[in-house]
Amino acid sequence: MAVESPDLVTLDIVFRIAWIVLAVAVGGSGLSAGSTETMMSVSMGCVKIGETGAAYRCDDRAVDVLGWWNLVGVVALVVVPCLAPAVVASRRVAWSAVAILVALALFGLTRVTETSYLDSLMVGFPVALVGAGLAALQDRREKKSALSA
């Protein structure tokens, strides 16, 4: 009995589910971690000297000072590129999502000294690595289907 390779529709569904799982994992962990952070982990003034001279203390929760919408916005910036390949299962969209995640991570790296959630965009680096793996597998699958057609 020969083992048949899965058909293209099944592989598309698997890739879509993988991108959705990645998006949910990133979104869930981002919201969970961000909701428990204190200003000590967000503000460079707190990190350096433990004082800010601002209207908040270093042990205040970041969401109480910066607001939930700032956290949700930053998490959405990382989640949306992961959802795009789940909606449009093509290698161009997948590699574009990886490029966007790398660009967001680099942008987050430049915002480390700001009092905001923007430095959290650096999570784009490991997410981009996982996305690159998915995109490479998707790319390989599309090339195989083009050869067999």
N, C-alpha and C positions, 0 to 999 in steps of 0.2 A: 504494500500500500504506500503510494507516494504521498509525500506531504506537499500540499499545494500552498503557494504563497498567497497571502491575503490580497483580496482585490483592492483596487484603488479607492473605492468608496469607504471601505473599512479603515484604510490607512488615513484618509482625510479626517475621518471622525476621531481617530486616535490622536492625530496632531492637534485638532481643534480642542479636544478634551485636555491635552497636555498644556496648551497655552492658557486655557481657562483655569486649570489647577494652579499654574504658575501665577496668574493674576490674582486669584483668591488668596493664595499663600502670601504673596507680597502685600496685598491690601490688608489682610487680617493681621499680619505681623506688624505692619507699619502703623495701623491704628492702635493696636494693642500696646506696642512699645511707646508710641508717641503720647498716648493718653496717660502713661505713668511717669514720663520724664519730668524731672524738676528743672527749674531754671538753671541749676548748676550744670546740667548737661547741655543746655541750649545757649547760654550766655557766656561769652568769653570773659566778661568782667567777673562773673562768679568763679569761673575756672581759675583765673589768674590770682585774684586777691581775696575772693570770697565776699566782696562787697560790690555793689553796683551804683549806689547813690541814686537809684531810680525808684519808681513807685512799687517795686516788688522786692521780695526777699529771695535769696538763692534757694531756699527750700520750698518755695511756692511751686505748685504744679504748672507746667508750661501751658497746658490748655486753658488754665484759669487766667493766665496773663496774656497769652497770644491769641486765644480763641480756638474753637473747634474748626472753624472754616479754613483757617490757615493749615491745620493738620490735614484736613480732608482734601484740600487743594493739592498739597504736596504729594499725598499718597495717590491721588488720581493721576498726577503727572507720570507716575511710574506704572500704574495699573493699565491705563488706556493703551500704551504701546503694546502691552501683552495681550490685550483683547483684540487688537486689529488683526493679527494672524489667525485668531480663532474665528473671526467673522469672514475674512477673505483668505482662504487657505492657498496661498501662493508663495513661492520662494521669494519673490521681490518684496512682498509685504513683510514676510518674516525677517529678511535681512534689513529692511528699513526699520523695523521695530528694534532690532539689535543696535543699529546705528543711533537711533533716537535715545535709547537707554544709555549708551556710552556718552552721548552728548550731554544728557541730563546729569550723569554722574560727574563729568568734568565740570559742568556748571556748579554742581553742589560742592565740589572741591574748592572752587573759588570763593564760596560763601561760608567757609568755616568760621570766620571771625565775626559774622553777623549774628545778631540776636533774632533768630528765626528758625524755622524748620528746614530751610533750604539746604542746609548741609546734609540733611537726611537723604537727599537725592543721590548721595554717594552709594546707596544701596543698589543703584543702577549697574555698578560694575559686576557683582556676582549674578545679578538677574540677567545681565547681558551675556554672561558666560553660559548660563543655562539656556538662554534663548538662542545663542549661537549653536549650541549642540542640537537643539530642536530644528533650527533653520538648516543646519548641515544635513540632518537626516531627511528633512523635507526636500531639500535640494537633490539629494541622492535619489529619493523616491521619484521625483519628477523627471530626472534624467533617465532613470530606468524605464519609466512609462513612455517616454518619448522614443527610446530605442526599440521598445517592443511594438510600437504602433506602426 
